[in-house]
Amino acid sequence: MGTPITKAVIPAAGLGTRFLPATKAMPKEMLPVVDKPAIQYVVEEAVAAGLHDVLMITGRNKNSLENHFDRMTELEDLLARKGDLTKLAKVNESTDLADMHYVRQGDPLGLGHAILRAKMHVGRAPFAVLLGDDIIDARDPLLGKMLHEQDKRNASIVALMEVDPSQIHMYGAAAIEETDDPDVVRVTGLVEKPSAADAPSNLAIIGRYVLRPEVFDVLEHTKPGKGNEIQLTDALQEMAITPEETGGVYGVIFRGRRYDTGDRLDYIKAIIQLAVDRDDLGPDLRPWLRDFAGRMS
Ligand code: UTP
């Protein structure tokens, strides 16, 4: 067994154009999902998997992201004076979560470019990447299995999810070979945002990765690809076909609940799905939803 991985990199420097105008002056990762910003779910997931050292890649309008994970003494003092310990605990939840670090991307030249900004902080050890707008339901764990497979195979690991062929053009798609584990595949090739006809499978890469540090060496020479952005998928494609030098790529297939909060429809679904199961909101929301759905049909 290798040294346990402790570092998580969370890219949150994208422009969030699918969510304009909400994201004009605010990062999409700060959009609330029920009563927490999306980014807090992501940091909580990293910490739950033992990744206490979190490097966030930020860009324009970064202040709210940093402030959310910092002390807010004025508010804390006010709530303490009022004796409102429940709300005080909510304020402190995100402050005490992880050992947070930040680096700015400058120009948002793509996810691969954002990851390369983590090189100095990460050093020469494997690390996890969690996209800041992608929520994996905490009831359907994924990252633990990916960390385990990284340790076992000494490869880079991507998370894959079966999507409808009509949706594959929004993702990176994987060509794969089966292994003796039905939840793990060897990735033999990757294509960023292919048309349904060109996609090697309907297995899409979703926003979790556990990467070997060789990814930085590859990203140094990765040329801009789809959308003229430096794509992480293109770097992983090179790693998939150079296993001797880079360790190769495996995929863990995720069959649970996942919400792309950067997509407006998925964002709405995320709020509803997470709220209906909450003890404080579910009992009132469920009958209202049933009634509402009944009135629509
Ligand atoms: P997306 O493609 O979802 O982000 O990137 P985007 O470019 O902000 O989206 P739209 O299409 O304009 O709405 C996935 C993740 O990678 C980060 C984003 O913040 C998001 O968490 N990212 C993307 C960066 O950090 N830097 C980039 O240059 C691009």
Residues whose N, C-alpha, C, O or C-beta is under 5 A from the ligand:
A	BS01	UTP	P11 A12 A13 G14 L15 G16 T17 R18 F19 I57 P108 L109 G110 L111 A114 L131 G132 D133 G262
